[in-house]
Amino acid sequence: MARRRRLINSSDDNDPMSVLTNLFDVAMVFAVALMVALVTRFDMTEVFSKEDYTMVKNPGTEQMEIITKKGDKIEKYSSQEEQSSSNNSRGKRVGVAYQLENGEIIYVPES
């Protein structure tokens, strides 16, 4: 009887967990790339800056939202919240403001 010698490969090529590790790394790189692409596509780079800003979403519609950032605090105000919570309202509508083409703002009070 002749004995056969086996060569044992000491590398990790046969380790099934190494495939999962590589898949996890690829998924993390893809997720970060997707987040960066979305931030640059929707011009949201000011969210990550140190400066204060105010942003208006859906201007002139009933779904309009005003987002303000002061320091590290971000506040969101929407007109739908005011209409849905009549007991806990933050204010009431007293008029309408219009901005002209030259940049001048005109306020028209409601009676």
N, C-alpha and C positions, 0 to 999 in steps of 0.2 A: 504494500500500500504506500503509495507516494502521497506525501502531504503537499497540499498546495499552499503557497504563501499568499496571503492577502495583504495588499497595501492599504493601510488605513489613511484616508485623506483627513488631515487635521483642520482643513479650512471649514468655514461655516456655510458652504454652498448647499449642504443638505439640511440646513436648519429651516424648518417651515415658518418660524416666527420672523425670520429676517425679511421675508416677503411682506408681512404685515407692517413691519417697521418702515420699509420703503414706501408702501402705499400711504401710510400716515404722513410721512414727510411730503409726498407729492400732494396730498389733499390739503395740507397746511399751506404750502406754497400757492396752490390754486386759490384758496380762500383769501389769502392776503392780496393776491393780484386782483381778484374780483372786487374786493373792498376798495382798493386804490383806484381801479377803473371806474367804479360807481361814483366815488367822491369827485373825481376829476370830470366825469361826464355831466353831473348835475351841478357843477360849480359850487360845491359845498366846502371849499377849502377854508373859508372864513370861520367855519365851526371849530377848526383846530388852531386858529390863531389866538393871540393874547388880546386882541383889540375887541372893544364892545361893538355890537352891531344890532340892527333891527331888520328883519326880513318879513315880507308880506307874501303869503301864498294865496293863490286864487283871488287876486284883487278884483273888487266890484261884484263878487258873487255872494250867495248866502253861505257858502262854505269857506269864506275868507278867514285866514288865520294870521295872527301877528306873533312872530317869534322874536324875542329880545334876549340878548346875552349881555349881562353886566358882570364882569369879572369871571368867576367860575359858575355863576348861577344862570340857568336858562329858563325863561318863563314863556309860556304859550297861552295866548288868549284867542278864543274864537267866538264869533257872534252866536253860534248855535248853543254854546254853553249857557249864555245869558238867557236865551229863549226857553231852554229846557228846564232851568232851575229858577222859577219865578220867586220863591221864598228866599233863596240864597243868592240874589243877583249882586253883581259887582258894580252895576251902574245901569243907566238907562239911556236910550237914544234921545238926543235933544236937537239934532239937526244933521245936515249933510254937508260935507266939504268937497269941493271940486277943485282940481288942479288944472289951470289953463295951459295952453301950449307954451307960453312964455315962462312957465314955472310958478306963476302967482297962484296962491290958494285962496279960494273964496268960500266962506262959511255961510250957509243958509239955515237959520234956525227954524225949527218946526213949531207951529202954533197949536 
